[in-house]
Amino acid sequence: MSDVNSITEEFVRTSAVNASALSNAKKISSSGGFRALYKTADDTLIYGDCYGSGSKPYNASCDFSGESVVFRCSCPSRQIPCKHCLGIMLDWLAGKEFTVGDVPEDIARKREKIEKRQEKASSGETSAPKKPNKSVAAKKLKKQREGLELAGNFVKDILSRGVCSLSKAACAQYMNFAQQLGDYYLPEPQTIVYQIIEAASKLSENPDDAESERVIALCVKLSSTVKKSMEYIDQKLESGEVLPEDSVLYEAMGGVWKLSQLKELGLYKENAAIMQLAFTVIDNTARKSLSETGYWIDLDSGEIYRTENIRPYKAMQYIQATDSCFNVYVAKELYLYPGTINRRIRWESAEDFEPLPKDSQRILTLTEESISAAVKKAKNELKNTLSRPYAVVLLPFDTIGTDSDGGLVLKHKNETIALADCDEFPDACTVLKLVAGGLSGCALAGALRYIPSEHRFVFSPYSLVTADDVIRL
């Protein structure tokens, strides 16, 4: 963003850490909390004094002079931006009068420091990056291997007892083990263990074939994850190449990717134009966190990516919430995490623009060639036990009809696939019935999922793409 005239309602909404911060900001703006509002002549800075219950006002500012916006406030809040910074942007949008003033001295000093760092970086005078400590990385891998052995023994113990004979007492013992597994830097295996315990507890209370199959499927997933992870660790320890590489196993085993690492591996695109197709929030009780997931389409390649913002219950108020985005975003550098279908993405800065009909029309040219081709792609992905249990794709359709049982069916040329709701979008099919009547030559974005009990794939719709718009379901 180049100056304060680029502020939009969507920018303020998506900048807010959570809904409460935005709500409080609206109260500040509507009640006239800022009695003194200023802007610089070049429109790169707005600042002001916000009065509240304290004896002194808080000094809030929004600085647009750099590549990304810098929010500053003298309040004690750990949220960035705080409600005061959001409030002053809402005052700007409301058209309130801002007096032209000079850049405050403290902000001028901070700007100068930022400029010096940027000049140093552009001139190549940056200090040598800290070299990764291979001995520490190797030590961590060995620790993870110990934890994987324990996880493997956990699966063997469950299967030796018999899935259907698991009691509440056994589940309580397993819960202690799951907590201890956190000491071995294995978040993904630990999550699967929690899921197994959760499913086993339900099974002990109410024996059910479906729940029994779920426990077995999770045990298979954990066993496969343990095997692949141990092979990965053994290979790295044997070769001595213990540092991160382009592999999904690195993150599954507790690694946290830095954007600099992804760039070094060539996992990024410049000036990528993307548009969000769907957004959902999942309450992951096993991980004790909320997972805010968005699905985006690359308007150049047609690849469907995902953004994932995980907010642990304990730290939720300090981590910025994400929400639905409806504009086209152009990321200066779009970072791609290792993977295949629906790779995770991140970016540091991006410009956003109001979508036009041409953007929807462009999306319609990026659909899968056929239903069978999409199913084949999903099959290859779902064979990997580390992958998500579905693949998000964009399917073209000629009509949306019904089968003999009244269920929705997507038809394209001489192929059909049944439509079914999923937990993330439980009422999508109901909404689709209301909006898709008579439509043709459109597309559906959604998830291809395999139903083992029915031995078939179904398609769970997320959004409808027409020649004019993207309609969220």
C-alpha positions, 0 to 999 in steps of 0.5 A: 500500500502506497498511502493512507488513501489505499485504506479500505474497509476490507483492509481494516477488517482483515488487519484486525487481530479478532472480531472483538478488536474490530468491534472495540475500534468501531466503538472508539470511532463512533464515540469520537474517541480521537479528539485530535486527528492528523495526517502528513502532507504526503498522505503516508501517515495518519496519527492522533490522540485517543482519549479513554478512561486513563488520565492521558491519551494514547498516541496511535499512528498508521505509517504507510511510508514503507513496503508494509504498514507499520502500526504504532500505539502507546497503549499496553495492548499486545495486539498489532494493530490495536483497537486504537490503530483500527479506530483511527483508520475507521475515522479516516474511512468515515471522512473525519477531518484530519489536520495536516501536520509534520511527522512526529519526532519519534516516528521520524527517528523510527523511520530513519532506522528502518531506512538505514536497515533497508539501505544496508540490505540493498547494498549487500552489507547485511551481516552474514546469516547465522549458520544453522547448527548441524549438531543441534539439528542432529540431536533433535532428529535423534530425540524425534526418533525416540518419540517415534518408537514410542508412538509405534509401540502405542499403535502395537499396544492398541491393536494387541488389546483389540480396538473394540475392547478399549476402556475408559481407563485405558484411554486415560493412560493413553492420554498421559502418553499423548501429553508426554509425546509433546516432549519429542517435537512431534506435533503431527504424530501427537495430533493423530494419537489424540484423535485415536484416543478421542475416537476410542473413547467414543467407541468405548461408550457406544460401540459402533462399526463406523467409529471402530473403522475410524480408530483402525484407519487412524492407527494405520495412518499413525503407523505409516507416519511413524515408518516414513518419519523414521526412514527419513530421520535415518537417511538424514542422520546417515548422510549428515544432511540434517538441515531442512529440505523440500519435504512435507515430513519436515513440518509434520515432525515439528519443523517450522519453515522460515520464509527465507528457507523457502526462498532459498529452496526456490519455493516462491513465486513473484507477483502472483495474483490469487483469489480466495474461493472458500474459507472455513474455521475448524475447531480442532479439539485434538490440537486444542486450537482453531484452524482458519483455512482459506482456499485460493486459486492462482489466476495464472496457473490454476493451482489451488492453494490453501492458507492456514492460520492455527490459533491455539486456545491458550494464545488465541487473543494474541494471534491475528484472526483471518477471515474471508477475503473477496478481493484479488490479491497480488503478492510480491512474493508468494511462498509455497510450502512443500507438497503437491495438491493444495500446497500451503502458501504465505506472503508478507505483502500484497496489494488487493483489488476489487474483483471484476467479471473478467476474474471470474471468467478467467477462473472458469478457464482453469477448471479440471479437464474432466471429472475422471481426471480430477478423481485420478489426481485425487487418488494419487494424492490420497494414497499418501497417508500424510496428506489431507483426507481430501483434495480441493479442485475446480470442476466444470459442469453442464448441469446440477441435477438429482439422482433417483434418491433426490441427491444432487449430482454434478454432470459434465459431458458424459460424466457424473459425480454425487455431491455431498456435504462435509463437516466444514461446509455442512449446508452447502448442498442446500444452498446450491439447490437454491442458486444453481437451478438452470445454470450451465457452463459454470464451475464448482470449487470443492473437495473430492473425498473417498467414502470407504464404506461406499467405495466411491468418490463424492464431491463436497461443494465449497463455492460456485463460480459463474461468469460474473462472480464467485458465490460462497456456499 
